[in-house]
Amino acid sequence: MEQGKLKPCPFCGGEAETFWAQFATKLNPEPDVTVRCTKCDVINGWYRTPKQAADVWNIRMEVKNEV
């Protein structure tokens, strides 16, 4: 599946990479995947496909400064 380009880390601006779980179990025979920052090691949860992980990682909330 096409994952698309990963945005920089929303916390530190570091480069993001796809990271696969190193294990599988009887209940979960396919390893899960996440996106993590190579600088501060934050991850965005575990997903079934790289595309799902990338889509969640790339979501950014719009912040409005209203006074």
RAFENZI-V887389 format. One record per pair of residues at least 24 apart in sequence whose ideal C-beta (glycine too) atoms are under 7 Angstrom apart, sorted by the first residue. I is the first residue (numbers start at 0). J is the second residue. If there is no record, write none. Layout:
I;J
I;J
//
This chain:
0;48
0;49
0;50
1;50
2;49
2;50
2;53
3;53
5;34
5;53
5;56
5;57
6;56
6;57
8;36
8;38
8;39
8;41
9;59
10;39
10;41
11;36
11;38
11;39
13;37
13;38
13;39
14;38
15;56
17;49
17;52
20;45
//
